């Protein structure tokens, strides 16, 4: 490298020796780079020439690009080039300056000669070029002699970087049994050197390790298979070493390597096989094995993996095809033999059949290799087991009519021991299934009978469980379900299915079906019941409006016998219907259908069925009718309140007037029994003076209030006033007056009356002296009255005698 750099420096010195007036860089070594230059141009130099202004100065040749070698290892600074201007006369009056990228730190210039040197080694991969600016100035005044000129120093590449695989190591796969030239993967190496300069970055690929199985394209790096029929089952993993070398693979080029791990992926090129020791499978299965249980396992081996190793097992039609089935365990690809039907040692002791094992997913490319399946023989020996009794039916169904007498046999169950010992069997009913003990069973014969009367309406079906036990081995039992249907007898008559709401239009025509109805019956079965409908005999001739038509399918219809119905004449019709069932004995009942006459549209749609709508004027709505009714009710309430207030006012006035005369009217609702009723009320008790307390005022007198007597109608009648006041005082002090005699009438006809007085006011003194014995002569009807007044007369006589004695 040092010799090469010295040679280039020597050639540059030789070329530069012939140049005096122009500025030249060294020629590119070995013609690797192209130098560009621009011809001298007439420029306006920044020099003032007195008052003449600027003077046009002619610039000499100026090189715009220099080259510097990469990775220079010399002890002295590397010479880059030389700057020179025509204004430099060699008298050291011109000073050269350098500015831009790396000026002063990487590149330096001799201010007098214009020589440019690189102070340190440069790396093209770090920075490929530098842009700088140079200028010539007067050394004394620092006045620019020419405009500033820009140039580039390019770092010239050398082969100092080897190719690198940035994505290595690589992982790839290719199907096994692939033909030669099958694409595997592609590797790529990058070289940091300049691809535009020489062969430093031109890479060539080759295989160092991995032949003869694979090959690589030297230009593209594509790896392909080089050997046919590579078998994964023989070798699955391959490691290939790939080399990338620059300089076009020539001697002296730099190289890099990477590893490619290649895996052969599996294809279905191997059928499943039974090993020689497993071509015959011998299994022993107890006869008590449950249906659906696994009774054995077999396995065929497949060298493939994944879905290519999935095995399907099938039983070849023959001896065991009806008794056994086989499925595949997805985890280990074993064949699981499953029992399809119960085994019976006494019927058959052994089964022999063949099983085929084949792949589920076949590859058509390898079918010419032969049949992709294998066959094995399976023999199953049935082992004898002491079994429980076996019923001759899986389930029993029995029928019995309700209300059947207790002890009636309704059926029987049968079980037997199929083992060689043939033990006797005993029967019983599981008490959990017949907790109410409706049934009983004969333990030896197995006959089932009723324990009590059955009612279908309470329980229509009984489900009991019968247990059969071996007499020699009581722990071996079996069960069977017995269903007892309680059959219905015709107990209930049919009736209407629902309360039908029927209406007939006023404009209905004769023969029109206005309602379809059906019937129901509590007896069973519901599906087999047949009902018939008809009108009662007495109603057929009388009813001129409607009749019943039986449709024959458990439904009937109401048919009009005339037209022109009017709600004003009759709003509701009642139509009796006789319903009869087909039971034995047949039952029947009579139902009543209510038919309302309604107003309808011309097409038969219902308008209204209310009776009050008949009296509504045309166009009056229901809301208006309700408003009118409310107004009427309010008026009636007002009238009633008014009348009640008036009556109450009159009553208060009457009571006030009666209070003035200190008298009340007391009404008694009890009705007496006449003169012969001597027990209803004891008049003697009311007149007994011992019962009345001393100084006890009358009930109709208010002691706390004392009022003056109201003035009489005529102030001049002094005799009337005196008479009334006298009577009032007598009544006020009379404690023996009866409480029911609370109405006292005071009247005075006046003097000179021909009829004399009819009032009782003036009869007090006469009554005290009157003799009532003549009442006894009036007969038995006046006996009670005579007794009352006779007792009163005796009392008065005794009082008079006593007073005279005193």
Secondary structure as GFF3:
##gff-version 3
##sequence-region A 1 806
A	DSSP	alpha_helix	2	17	.	.	.	ID=ss1
A	DSSP	three_ten_helix	29	31	.	.	.	ID=ss2
A	DSSP	beta_strand	37	38	.	.	.	ID=ss3
A	DSSP	beta_strand	42	48	.	.	.	ID=ss4
A	DSSP	three_ten_helix	50	52	.	.	.	ID=ss5
A	DSSP	beta_strand	54	58	.	.	.	ID=ss6
A	DSSP	beta_strand	62	63	.	.	.	ID=ss7
A	DSSP	beta_strand	65	69	.	.	.	ID=ss8
A	DSSP	beta_strand	78	82	.	.	.	ID=ss9
A	DSSP	beta_strand	94	100	.	.	.	ID=ss10
A	DSSP	beta_strand	107	109	.	.	.	ID=ss11
A	DSSP	beta_strand	115	118	.	.	.	ID=ss12
A	DSSP	beta_strand	129	138	.	.	.	ID=ss13
A	DSSP	beta_strand	149	156	.	.	.	ID=ss14
A	DSSP	beta_strand	170	175	.	.	.	ID=ss15
A	DSSP	beta_strand	183	186	.	.	.	ID=ss16
A	DSSP	beta_strand	204	209	.	.	.	ID=ss17
A	DSSP	beta_strand	214	216	.	.	.	ID=ss18
A	DSSP	beta_strand	222	225	.	.	.	ID=ss19
A	DSSP	beta_strand	237	245	.	.	.	ID=ss20
A	DSSP	three_ten_helix	247	249	.	.	.	ID=ss21
A	DSSP	beta_strand	255	265	.	.	.	ID=ss22
A	DSSP	three_ten_helix	276	278	.	.	.	ID=ss23
A	DSSP	beta_strand	280	286	.	.	.	ID=ss24
A	DSSP	beta_strand	294	299	.	.	.	ID=ss25
A	DSSP	three_ten_helix	306	309	.	.	.	ID=ss26
A	DSSP	beta_strand	311	315	.	.	.	ID=ss27
A	DSSP	beta_strand	324	328	.	.	.	ID=ss28
A	DSSP	beta_strand	334	339	.	.	.	ID=ss29
A	DSSP	beta_strand	350	359	.	.	.	ID=ss30
A	DSSP	three_ten_helix	364	369	.	.	.	ID=ss31
A	DSSP	beta_strand	373	383	.	.	.	ID=ss32
A	DSSP	beta_strand	390	391	.	.	.	ID=ss33
A	DSSP	beta_strand	395	401	.	.	.	ID=ss34
A	DSSP	beta_strand	409	412	.	.	.	ID=ss35
A	DSSP	beta_strand	415	416	.	.	.	ID=ss36
A	DSSP	beta_strand	425	429	.	.	.	ID=ss37
A	DSSP	beta_strand	439	441	.	.	.	ID=ss38
A	DSSP	beta_strand	447	450	.	.	.	ID=ss39
A	DSSP	beta_strand	461	470	.	.	.	ID=ss40
A	DSSP	beta_strand	477	487	.	.	.	ID=ss41
A	DSSP	beta_strand	495	496	.	.	.	ID=ss42
A	DSSP	beta_strand	502	505	.	.	.	ID=ss43
A	DSSP	beta_strand	513	520	.	.	.	ID=ss44
A	DSSP	beta_strand	531	534	.	.	.	ID=ss45
A	DSSP	alpha_helix	537	542	.	.	.	ID=ss46
A	DSSP	beta_strand	546	550	.	.	.	ID=ss47
A	DSSP	beta_strand	555	560	.	.	.	ID=ss48
A	DSSP	beta_strand	572	581	.	.	.	ID=ss49
A	DSSP	beta_strand	588	600	.	.	.	ID=ss50
A	DSSP	beta_strand	606	608	.	.	.	ID=ss51
A	DSSP	three_ten_helix	611	615	.	.	.	ID=ss52
A	DSSP	alpha_helix	622	660	.	.	.	ID=ss53
A	DSSP	alpha_helix	683	687	.	.	.	ID=ss54
A	DSSP	alpha_helix	718	733	.	.	.	ID=ss55
A	DSSP	three_ten_helix	761	763	.	.	.	ID=ss56
A	DSSP	alpha_helix	764	769	.	.	.	ID=ss57
A	DSSP	three_ten_helix	773	778	.	.	.	ID=ss58
A	DSSP	three_ten_helix	780	782	.	.	.	ID=ss59
A	DSSP	alpha_helix	783	805	.	.	.	ID=ss60
###
